[in-house]
Amino acid sequence: MARLQRLQAALEPNQALLVSSPISIRYLTGLMIHPAERFYALLITQEQAVLFVPELEQQTARTFLGQIVPISDAADLPKVLAAHKPNAVLAIEKSHLTVDRLELIQSAWQPKLSGDLSERLTAMRLIKDEDELSVIRRACRIIDEVVAWAFSQVQDGITERELVGLIDQRLERHYSVGPGFPSLVQFGKNSALPHGRPGSRKLSIGDAVLLDIGAQVEGYSSDITRTAFFGPASEQMQRVYQTVLEAHLAASAKLGPGVVVGEVDQSARAVIEQAGFGDRFTHRLGHGLGLEVHEAPSMHGQSTSTLQPGMVVTVEPGIYLPGEGGVRIEDDYLITDEGAERLTTADRHLIELSTGT
C-alpha cells in the first residue's frame, strides 16, 4: 500500500487515475486477482482509492484499506460506476484499457481525459525495492537448481514435452512454486527457433538441448536459458557456443548505472558479427524482469534509455542456424550502484551430457 500512497501524494486535487491492469493493481496494492472477463479497476484520487472488484473476489480483496465496491454478475455496471464518478480529470492505462471498457467509462463518467497512466506506472516498476528483490533472488536460486536437475534427467528418446513436464513437476513438488512462463525445451534443429514450442521431438545423440525456464515466487519470475549437448557437440556448434558466451560476457561487463541500453545490446552484437553470425542473432539482447516476465526496459540496440540501480534485466544473446540448431545463454542481472550483480548463477560452460553408452 505504500506505493499506492506515494502515488496519491503526487496527485493534484483535480487529478484522478484509473488503473485497469491486474498487474498494475497487484503492484500498487499487493492483491493478486484474476478477474477474467469481469470489470476490475482501481480509481485513485488524492483523497481516496476505490477498488471495483468482482463480487466473487470480495474476500480476496478484504485486505485493501481503501473503499471496496463489489460488483455482482447481475449488476447494472454503468449505474455502479456512475455512483463513484470522480470530480477530476482522468488518466488511464492506454496500454491496457480496451475500447469497450473506455466507452463504458466515458458513458458513466463523461470524464475529461488527461493522458496516459502507463508511463508513470512503468517508471515506478522499473526500480525494484528490497521486498521485490528478495523474492526475485529466491526465484533465481530455485531455477538455478532446476536447470542442473533438468539436465540430469536427459536421456535418449525423451521428448521435449516430457522434459517440460518433469521441470514443471519439479517446481511444483519440490519448491511449491509454478513456472514463471510456459517452460521451453527444444532439441536439435528445433533449438534454432528462438520461441519454438516444445513438441514430440525425441532427443538423439548430438542434439542441442535448450532450456528456457523460470520460477515464479509471489508473482515475480526468474528467467534463464542454458544450452547443452547430448553427447559431443559438433565443431560448428562448439564455435557457436563460444561466440554466444563471449557475447554474453561482453554485454554483462557493460552493465551499470548510467549506461545506455542500446550500447549493451551493441556490445553483444559486435562479438557475434565479428564471428560471422550477425544475421543469426535475430532478437533484442534482453528485457526487464519483475511482475511480468517481459517488462521495461527493452534491451534493444536502438534504445537511448539508461540503466539505473534497482533495475533487473536479462542478457540473452543467441545464434540460430536453421536445420542445425541454436544456442542461447541467458542470465538475470540486478543493476547496482557499482555495476551489476548476476542473479542466476547456473554453470555457463559448454556441457556435453552423458548419453549412457
C-alpha positions in Angstrom: 0.0 0.0 0.0 3.0 2.3 0.4 3.3 2.5 -3.3 -0.3 3.5 -3.7 0.1 6.2 -1.0 3.2 7.6 -2.8 1.2 7.8 -6.0 -1.7 9.5 -4.2 0.7 12.0 -2.6 2.0 13.0 -6.1 -1.5 13.9 -7.4 -3.1 17.3 -7.6 -6.6 17.8 -6.2 -8.1 17.8 -9.7 -6.4 14.6 -10.9 -7.7 11.1 -10.9 -6.2 7.8 -12.1 -7.9 4.7 -13.3 -5.7 1.6 -13.1 -7.1 -1.3 -15.1 -4.3 -3.8 -15.5 -4.4 -6.6 -12.8 -0.6 -6.5 -12.8 -0.6 -2.8 -12.0 -3.2 -3.2 -9.3 -1.1 -6.0 -7.9 2.0 -3.7 -7.8 0.1 -0.9 -6.0 -2.0 -3.0 -3.6 -0.5 -6.5 -3.2 -3.7 -8.1 -4.4 -3.4 -11.0 -6.8 -6.8 -11.1 -8.5 -7.5 -12.6 -11.9 -10.9 -11.1 -13.0 -11.2 -13.0 -16.3 -13.8 -11.0 -18.3 -15.3 -9.2 -15.3 -14.8 -5.5 -14.5 -11.8 -4.8 -12.2 -10.2 -1.4 -11.7 -8.7 0.9 -9.1 -9.7 4.5 -9.1 -7.2 6.8 -7.3 -7.6 10.4 -6.3 -5.6 12.5 -3.8 -8.2 11.8 -1.1 -9.3 8.2 -1.7 -8.8 4.9 -3.5 -11.8 2.9 -4.7 -11.4 -0.7 -5.8 -14.0 -2.1 -8.2 -13.9 -5.8 -7.8 -15.9 -8.8 -9.0 -18.2 -9.8 -6.1 -16.8 -13.4 -6.1 -13.3 -11.8 -5.3 -14.6 -9.6 -2.5 -13.0 -11.8 0.2 -9.7 -11.9 -1.6 -9.8 -8.0 -1.6 -10.6 -7.7 2.1 -7.1 -6.5 3.0 -7.5 -3.5 0.8 -7.5 -0.4 3.0 -9.5 1.9 0.7 -13.1 1.6 -0.4 -14.2 -1.7 -1.9 -17.0 -1.8 -4.4 -18.1 -5.4 -5.1 -19.8 -5.9 -8.5 -22.1 -8.8 -9.0 -22.6 -10.5 -12.3 -26.1 -9.2 -12.4 -25.2 -5.6 -11.5 -26.0 -2.6 -13.7 -22.4 -1.7 -14.2 -22.9 1.8 -15.7 -25.0 2.6 -12.7 -22.5 1.3 -10.2 -19.7 3.3 -11.8 -21.8 6.5 -12.1 -22.2 6.4 -8.3 -18.4 6.8 -8.0 -17.8 9.4 -10.6 -14.6 11.3 -9.8 -14.7 15.1 -10.0 -11.4 15.3 -11.7 -9.6 14.9 -15.0 -8.8 11.3 -15.6 -5.7 9.4 -16.7 -6.0 5.9 -17.9 -3.7 2.9 -18.8 -3.8 3.3 -22.6 -1.7 0.2 -23.0 -4.3 -1.9 -21.2 -7.8 -0.4 -21.2 -9.9 -1.8 -24.1 -12.0 0.3 -26.3 -15.1 -1.4 -24.9 -14.2 -0.5 -21.3 -13.2 3.0 -22.3 -16.6 3.6 -23.8 -18.2 2.2 -20.6 -16.2 4.7 -18.5 -17.0 7.6 -20.9 -20.7 6.7 -20.7 -20.7 6.5 -16.9 -18.4 9.4 -16.0 -18.2 11.7 -19.1 -14.6 12.3 -18.0 -12.1 14.8 -19.3 -9.1 12.5 -20.2 -5.8 13.9 -19.3 -3.3 11.4 -20.7 -1.7 8.0 -20.3 -1.0 6.5 -16.8 1.0 3.6 -18.3 4.3 5.5 -18.4 4.1 6.7 -14.8 3.4 3.1 -13.6 6.2 1.7 -15.8 8.6 4.3 -14.3 7.7 3.2 -10.7 8.1 -0.5 -11.6 11.5 -0.1 -13.2 13.2 0.2 -9.8 12.7 -2.8 -7.6 12.6 -2.3 -3.8 14.1 -4.7 -1.3 10.9 -6.8 -0.9 10.8 -7.3 -4.7 14.5 -8.1 -4.9 14.2 -10.7 -2.1 11.6 -12.8 -4.0 13.4 -12.3 -7.3 16.6 -13.7 -5.7 14.7 -16.7 -4.4 13.2 -17.3 -7.8 16.7 -17.2 -9.3 18.1 -19.6 -6.8 15.3 -22.1 -7.4 15.7 -22.0 -11.2 19.5 -22.4 -11.0 18.9 -25.7 -9.1 16.2 -26.8 -11.5 18.5 -26.3 -14.6 21.1 -28.6 -13.2 18.4 -31.1 -12.2 16.8 -31.0 -15.6 20.0 -31.8 -17.4 20.4 -34.8 -15.1 17.1 -36.1 -16.3 18.0 -36.1 -20.0 18.1 -39.5 -21.7 18.0 -40.9 -25.2 14.5 -40.8 -26.6 12.9 -38.4 -24.1 10.6 -35.9 -25.8 10.6 -32.1 -25.4 7.1 -32.3 -23.8 8.2 -35.0 -21.4 11.1 -32.9 -20.1 8.9 -29.9 -19.8 6.5 -32.0 -17.7 9.4 -33.1 -15.4 10.6 -29.5 -15.0 7.2 -28.1 -14.1 6.6 -31.0 -11.7 9.9 -30.4 -10.0 9.0 -26.7 -9.5 5.6 -27.6 -8.0 6.5 -30.6 -5.9 10.0 -29.7 -4.7 9.8 -25.9 -4.4 6.0 -25.3 -4.2 6.1 -22.7 -6.9 4.9 -22.6 -10.5 6.8 -21.8 -13.8 7.3 -18.2 -14.4 6.0 -18.7 -18.0 5.4 -21.7 -20.2 8.6 -23.7 -19.9 10.6 -24.0 -23.2 12.5 -27.2 -24.1 13.9 -27.6 -27.6 16.1 -30.4 -29.0 18.3 -30.5 -32.1 17.2 -28.3 -35.0 14.2 -27.1 -33.0 16.7 -25.1 -30.9 17.2 -22.8 -33.9 13.7 -21.4 -33.3 14.1 -18.6 -30.8 10.5 -19.0 -29.5 9.7 -22.5 -30.7 7.2 -24.5 -28.6 8.1 -27.9 -27.1 6.6 -30.8 -29.1 7.0 -34.5 -29.6 10.6 -34.5 -30.9 12.7 -37.2 -29.3 16.3 -36.5 -28.2 19.1 -38.0 -30.2 22.8 -38.2 -29.7 24.4 -34.9 -30.9 21.4 -32.8 -30.4 21.5 -29.4 -28.7 19.3 -29.3 -25.6 18.0 -25.8 -25.0 16.1 -24.9 -21.8 14.4 -21.5 -21.3 12.7 -21.7 -18.0 11.7 -19.6 -14.9 10.3 -19.9 -11.4 7.5 -17.7 -10.1 7.7 -16.6 -6.5 5.0 -14.4 -5.1 4.2 -13.0 -8.6 7.8 -12.4 -9.6 9.7 -14.6 -12.1 13.2 -15.6 -12.8 14.2 -16.3 -16.5 17.2 -18.4 -17.5 18.3 -20.1 -20.7 21.0 -22.7 -20.9 22.1 -24.8 -23.9 23.8 -28.2 -23.5 24.5 -31.0 -25.9 23.5 -34.7 -25.7 26.9 -36.2 -26.4 29.7 -34.4 -28.3 28.9 -31.1 -29.9 29.9 -30.6 -33.5 32.8 -28.3 -34.2 30.4 -25.8 -35.7 28.2 -25.8 -32.6 31.2 -25.5 -30.3 32.2 -22.4 -32.2 28.6 -21.1 -32.0 28.5 -21.7 -28.2 31.8 -20.0 -27.5 30.7 -17.0 -29.6 27.4 -16.7 -27.7 29.2 -17.0 -24.4 31.7 -14.3 -25.3 28.8 -12.0 -26.5 27.0 -12.6 -23.2 30.1 -11.8 -21.2 30.8 -8.6 -23.2 27.3 -7.4 -22.6 27.2 -8.2 -18.9 30.5 -6.5 -18.4 28.9 -3.3 -19.9 26.0 -3.3 -17.4 26.0 -0.5 -14.9 24.2 2.7 -13.8 24.0 5.4 -16.4 24.9 3.1 -19.3 22.8 3.5 -22.4 20.7 0.3 -23.0 21.4 0.3 -26.7 25.2 0.2 -26.1 24.8 -3.0 -24.1 22.9 -4.7 -27.0 25.5 -3.4 -29.4 28.4 -4.8 -27.4 27.0 -8.3 -27.6 26.0 -7.9 -31.3 29.5 -6.8 -32.2 31.0 -10.1 -30.9 28.5 -12.1 -32.9 29.0 -10.1 -36.1 32.8 -10.4 -35.8 32.4 -14.2 -35.7 30.3 -14.1 -38.9 27.0 -14.9 -37.3 25.5 -11.4 -37.3 22.4 -12.3 -39.3 21.7 -15.2 -37.0 21.2 -13.1 -33.9 17.6 -12.2 -34.7 16.2 -10.6 -31.5 16.9 -8.0 -28.9 19.5 -8.6 -26.2 17.0 -8.9 -23.3 14.3 -7.2 -21.3 13.3 -6.1 -17.8 12.1 -8.6 -15.3 9.6 -8.4 -12.5 5.9 -8.9 -12.1 5.9 -9.5 -15.8 8.5 -11.7 -17.4 8.9 -9.2 -20.2 8.7 -5.6 -19.0 10.7 -2.4 -19.3 13.4 -1.7 -20.2 13.5 -3.3 -23.6 17.2 -4.1 -24.2 17.4 -3.4 -27.9 20.1 -1.7 -29.9 18.2 1.5 -30.7 17.2 2.2 -27.1 18.5 5.5 -25.6 17.2 4.7 -22.1 19.8 4.5 -19.4 20.2 1.8 -16.8 19.6 2.7 -13.1 20.3 1.0 -9.8 17.4 -1.3 -8.8 16.6 -2.4 -12.4 16.5 -6.1 -13.1 17.3 -7.1 -16.7 18.1 -10.2 -18.7 21.0 -10.7 -21.0 20.3 -13.4 -23.6 22.2 -13.3 -26.9 21.7 -16.2 -29.2 22.8 -17.7 -32.6 20.3 -19.8 -34.6 21.3 -22.0 -37.5 18.2 -23.3 -39.3 18.2 -27.0 -39.8 21.1 -27.5 -37.4 20.5 -25.9 -34.0 20.8 -22.9 -31.9 22.5 -21.6 -28.7 21.1 -19.0 -26.3 22.7 -18.2 -22.9 20.5 -16.1 -20.6 21.0 -14.7 -17.1 19.3 -12.2 -14.9 21.1 -9.2 -13.5 20.5 -6.5 -10.9 21.9 -3.1 -11.7 23.7 -1.8 -8.7 25.5 1.5 -7.7 28.8 0.0 -8.8 27.8 -2.1 -11.8 25.7 -5.3 -11.9 25.1 -8.4 -9.8 24.4 -11.7 -11.6 21.3 -13.2 -10.0 21.2 -16.5 -11.9 24.4 -18.5 -11.5 24.0 -21.8 -13.2 27.0 -23.2 -15.0 27.7 -21.4 -18.3 30.5 -23.7 -19.6 29.7 -25.9 -22.6 28.2 -29.1 -21.2 28.2 -32.3 -23.1 25.7 -34.6 -21.4 26.3 -38.3 -21.0 24.4 -40.5 -23.4 24.8 -43.5 -21.2 26.6 -45.5 -23.9 
